[in-house]
């Protein structure tokens, strides 16, 4: 009998979570108001820490990114995914670099089957030859670069609050996520989950199988009536989760802690399992689109928490282990 074998414990955990399990419509995800950030910083910091240490997921409102900019990014993303397969193939995912377009290439350890989606990754140092031609999608590069910078700035503000609580200098995470470095590896990901009409039959297919993220912080933008995101809850959420539905709202950003920050915090912060299920029969059966920004430390940065619980590892080595596990099948007898 074959079973998945991975270097990282978090991947071996994912490999046991491919079933539907128990579900609930009640998700107790904290909603945190970021308005007047500088003056309310202490209150916001405590709310973020509580949510990140107890739940691992939180939603933010009054975050400073205008709804019109979010809607513009969604519109340009949909234009890209509406291109013919032949045109999208001109911008292929660069091996191991998290940049470019892929179609059903991501195989989660939890399911062993391809996620039913396509995506386009923007990782700034590796975008040569990957920006769509203006004749294909007008203004794509300028709109997405602006959106990438706004999401990066927001991510750094949130991470600065965690730096305060961990005893790091306030700008610590900003310094290790520098966009002007050749080692920068934070990623803006455009996602198109396929409509039900084109999906394969069977129970073991997911828009995105159960997983934890491998970055420091993920920020997900969703559209109303395009649900499916579920978060693991319950006392034993990492082994026997209760899957709670997250209702999408256009002006609310859903955030979660990734394994990289969980490790960096010596497990004080919680990286929580989540997935994107297929729609129920009574729900929207059409495409689902989302935008996600992954704050991932620059490749040359060494990850080690203030308590030294885990041995040091570079962000490059850590990310390589995670990408390889998700974009290629790894099995052993």
N, C-alpha and C positions, 0 to 999 in steps of 0.2 A: 504494500500500500504506500502511495506517495503522500508526503506531507510537506507543507511549506517550511523552509528553514531560512531564517534571517539573522543577521548579525545583531540587530537592535531588538531589545525586548518588546518595545512598543509595536513593532511589526509582527512579531510572533503572536502578540495579543490580538491584533487585527485579524489574523488568519483564522481565528475561532469565532468570528462574529458575522457570518454570512446569512443568517436566518432572519426572517421577518420579526420574530419576537413579539413582545407586548407593546401596544401603542396607546397613546393618550392624547387628547386634544388640549390638555392643560400644560403649558410650558411656563415654569416659574423663572423666567429669564429677567433679571433686573434691567430697568430702563434708566439710564443715567443722563441727566441734563448737563451738557457742557457749556451752557451759556455763561458769559462773563468769566471765561476760563481763568484769566490771570487773578482776578479778585476772589474767585471762589475755589482757587486751586486746592486748598487743604481739604475742603469738603468733597470735591470731586475725587481727589486722590484716595481718600478713605473709602468712598463708594466703589471706585474701580478695584481697589485691593480686596474689599470684601467679596465683590462679585467674582473676581478672578481666582480667589483662593477657595471659595466655597462652591461655585458653579462652573467656572471656566468659560462661560458664555455671558455676554451682556449686550444690550442694545444702547445706542447713543442717539440723542436728539439734540437739536440746536448745535450741531457740530461744525457749522461754518462753511460747508460745501453747499452751494446754492442748488436748489432742486432743478433749475434749468440746466445747470452744468451736468448733473446726473442724467437727466433726460436726453441731453445732447450726446453723452457718451453711449447711452443705450441705443440711440437711433443709429449712430455710426457703426456700432457693433453689429446690429442687425443687418445693416447694409453689407458689411463684410461677409457675414455668414450666408447671405443670399446669393453671393457669387457662385458661379459654377465650380464644381470640384476641380476642374482643370485649372481655373484661375487660382484657386486657393492652394493648389499643389505647388504653385510657383513660390510659395512662402513657407517651406517645410520646417518643422521643428528641428532645431539644431541639436544633434546628439549630445545629451548631458548638459546642455546650456540653458534649458528652460526658456527658449525664445523661438517663436514661430508657430505654425498651425499644425494641429494633429486632429485625426478623426478616429474615434474609438480606439485609441492607442493605450489608454490608461487602464491597467488591470490591477484592481485593489487586492491586497493580500486577503481581505475579508471574504471576497466572493470568488476569486479565480476567474472571473469573466470580465470582459471589457465594459467600462462605464458607457452608457448609452448617450454619448455626447461628443461634441467637437469643441475645441478651444483654440485660442490664439494667445500666446504669451508675449508680453513685452518686458524684456530685461535689458536695460539700456546699453550696456557695453557690447551686446551681441546682436544688434539689430541691423547690421549692414546687410543689404539685399533683402530684408524682410518687410520693409514698409510697403504696403500696397500702393500701386501706381495711382496717381490722381485720376486717371481715366477709369480705374476700377472703383475707387471710393474717394471722392473729393474730400480734402481737408482731414483725412484720417490721421496722419502723423501729427499735425499741429493740435488737433482736438485731444488726442490720446496723450500727448506729452504734457499738455496742460492739466489733464485729469490725473495723470500719474503723479505730477508734482504736488497737486492739492492733497491727494490721498497720502503721499509720503509725509507731508507736513503734519497732517492730522495724526498719523501713526506715531510720529516722533513726539508729539505733544502727549499722547496717551502713555507712551513708553517712558517719558520723563517722570511721570507720576510713579511708575513702578521702580524707576531708578532711585527716587527719593526713599521709598520704603525699603529697598534692598541695601541702602547704605552706599550706593554708588554716587558719583557726581551727577548732578541733574542732567547734564548733556551727554552722559555716557553712551546711551543707545543711539543718539544722533551721530556721535563720532564713529560708531561701529557700523552705521548704515549709510555711509557717505556716497551720494549718487555720482560724484565726479571722479570716483576711483575706478580703476580697471577691474577691481575685485568686487564691485557692487553686484548684488544678486537678488535684491528685492524685485518682485515681479507683479505686474498688473496683468490679470488674466481675464479674458473675455470668454464667456461660456455660453454655449447653445446646447441645451438638452433636447434631444430629438422628439418630435411629435409621436404620439402613440401609434399612428397609422403606419409608421415605418419600423416599429420595434419588433424584435423577435418574440416568438411565443415562449412561454415557460415562466416558472416562478423565480429562477435564479438570475434575474436581470435587474439592474438598478441604474438609475440615472447617475448616481455616485454611491458606491458601496461604502459600508461603515469604515471610518478612518479617523485618526487624529491628524491634525496638520503638523508639518515638520518645521514651521517657521517660528518666529517669536510672537507675532500678532497678525491675525487675519481680520480684514474688514470686508464684509459682503454687502453689496447693494442688490436689492431685489425689487420686483415690480408687483403691484397688487394683482391678485388673482392668479399669480404664477407661484404657487406654493410647492411643498414637497420636502423642504429642509426639516430634518428631525434631529433633536439633540438627546443624548443619552442622559437619563436622570435616574434617581433611586439610590439607595444606600450602597449598592454594589454596581455602580454605573459602568465600570470598566470590564465587568465580567458577566453580569446579568442585567443589562440595561432595560429601562422603561423608556421607549422612544416617544418623545413629546414633539408635536407639530409646532413649528414656528410660523406664525401668520406674517406674510410679507407686507411691508409698507414702504412706499416709495421714498419717503423722507426720513426713514429710520435706518441706521446702519447696524447690522448684526455683527458683533465682534467675538472672537474667541482666542484664547491663549493656545499657542502651539508648543510642540515638544521641546523646541529649542529654548524657549523661555522657561518652560517647566524645569528643564535641566539647569539653566542658568540661575534659577531661583532656589536650587537645591530642593525641588519639589514643593516649595511653598505655594506656588501658583499651579493651577490645575489645567492640564490639556485634556479636553473632553471629547469623547467620541461623538461623531455626527455623520449623517448620510443624507442623500437626496433620494427619496422613494419615487416610484412610479405614481402617477395620479390615480385616484380612485375613480370608478366609473362615472360618478356624479360630478366629477371635477373637470376643469379645463383639460382637454386632451391634446391641445396644440403645443407648440414649442414653448420651452421655458428658457428665459435668458437671465443671466446674472453677471455681475462684475465683481471681481475679488482682488484685493490688494494684499500681498503677502510681504510683511516686513521680515526680511531674512538678512542676517548679519553678513557683512562683507567676507569674502572667502578667506582672507588672511587673518581674520580675527580668531582668537582662541577663546573657546567657551569654557568657563569654569565659574561656579557659584561662589559667593562669599564664604560659605562654610566648607567648601572643598569636598562635597559629598561624592562627586564623580570625577574621574580623571579628566584632564584637559583634552579637548578635541577641537580641531579647527572647524570653522563653519563650512569650509569647502568639503572636508571629509564627511562631515555629518550630512550635508545636503546630498552628496554623491550617493551615500548609502540609501537615502530615502528615495531619490529619483530612480535609481536603478531598480529598486524593489517595486516601484509602481509602474514602470514602463517596460518591464520585461518579466517573463515568468521565471521564478526561481524555485525549483523543486528538487527534492532528493529522495532516494529510496529509503 
